[in-house]
Amino acid sequence: MKNKFLSLIIAIVAMFRVNAQNSDTKVILITLDGFRWQELFTGADSLLIGNKDYVHKADMLKEAFWGDTPTERREALLPFIWGQVEEMGQIHGNRTLGNKVDLTNSMWFSYPGYNEILTGTADDKNIRSNDKIPNPNTTILERYNNTPEGKGKVAAFGSWDVFPFIVNEERSGVPVNAGFEKATENLNSREEFLNELQDQIPSPWGTVRLDAFTHHYALEHMKKEHPKLVFISYGETDDFAHDGDYQSYLKSAHNTDTLIKDLWDFTQQDDFYKDQTVFLITTDHGRGTEPLDTWRSHGNDINGAGSVWMIAFGKDIGPKGEVKQSGQLYSNQIASTILKILDMPISKEVKGKPMKL
């Protein structure tokens, strides 16, 4: 009887430790809008990097990002992902190896893609455009914000000005800083400077700001408020691709790699995040490859635009590196995976099954 009682006590203590670990876990979800799996896994495209229609200084671009092999090219383009993340985490979606990640929505453009990532369910009935319509679906950001553990500990940052609607900021209560919005509460000196600078540096686009502002607004908020669940969406890669500017597309991807490293380095120096943070990185859609000019586009009429990728690293993530086994993952699994990491119930509205990380 004494042994049974002792075993019960040990089991309760073990369960408490697991729950305590889960309650301490933080998640940073990052997206690179419209960044192709081809550049992620093979680096600069040989058919585009010297093409005068899409590159205006080919020699300089090749010096920065070209190499004789796909491995050399991807390491030059994304040194943090292929230099550090590959060693400590997982990289899924190299279709040349039979490892696939796909969207489940049939639209293959941004709002449907982000809805799928953030809610765990494709909604082809209601989400059929990029219009600024409040999302009728509940995101994981809202779900977590409605819990005692997550209340006031969720934040979203995006370069695209549609994110307040995708997250449904008004209903969810999740603060969203996106588009050309400024920081507004309890400002520190860096946020005041960012607010001033954002007015002085014009963006090439009317609905998307430069990613540096999105990044530093997010970083300053994390330093001050220490949210447990953070969503950050970098947007430049998609817009430079739409512009047909492959040179800027590659430079932006390279810069975003640096920004992600900056976030990782911060979390490893901050007591709140250190050794307690999971990074999940993906994209909202792919792009075309054939015909060549379809690299600029996406949508369900563009072959390959439903093909995406995923990266995971941080707390308790198995270091599998580039996953080379054939397999199939879907974007709708990200939401359920985050709910599982945060030890939250996965409701019936969330269709995708958690990934085994």
Number of C-alpha atoms within 10 A of each C-alpha: 6 7 8 9 10 11 12 12 12 12 12 12 12 12 12 12 12 13 14 12 14 16 17 16 22 25 23 21 21 21 20 22 24 30 25 24 25 22 17 22 24 19 24 25 17 13 9 18 22 18 13 11 12 20 19 16 13 16 12 12 19 16 10 14 21 22 17 7 10 19 13 17 23 24 21 20 26 22 17 20 22 21 13 13 21 19 16 17 25 22 26 25 28 24 19 12 12 14 19 22 22 21 26 23 23 16 23 26 24 24 24 27 28 24 24 30 28 28 26 30 25 26 19 14 6 12 23 16 13 12 11 13 15 17 19 15 21 20 24 24 28 23 19 23 21 16 12 9 13 18 16 19 21 25 25 25 28 30 26 26 20 21 23 24 18 25 28 23 19 12 13 17 17 23 18 24 24 25 23 21 18 18 19 10 8 10 14 12 9 12 20 14 11 18 19 12 12 17 11 9 10 11 14 13 13 11 14 20 25 22 24 17 24 26 21 18 22 21 19 17 20 22 13 11 13 19 21 26 25 21 20 24 25 28 25 28 25 26 21 21 22 17 16 19 18 27 22 20 22 25 18 22 22 20 16 22 18 16 19 17 17 15 17 21 12 16 21 15 11 13 10 18 22 17 17 20 22 24 20 21 21 25 26 28 32 31 27 21 19 11 9 10 13 18 22 20 22 23 18 13 11 18 18 22 27 25 26 28 29 22 20 24 25 24 19 14 15 15 18 17 19 19 19 16 12 13 14 13 21 23 29 27 23 27 27 26 21 25 20 16 20 22 16 17 10 19 11 7 11 23 17 24 17 20 14 7 14
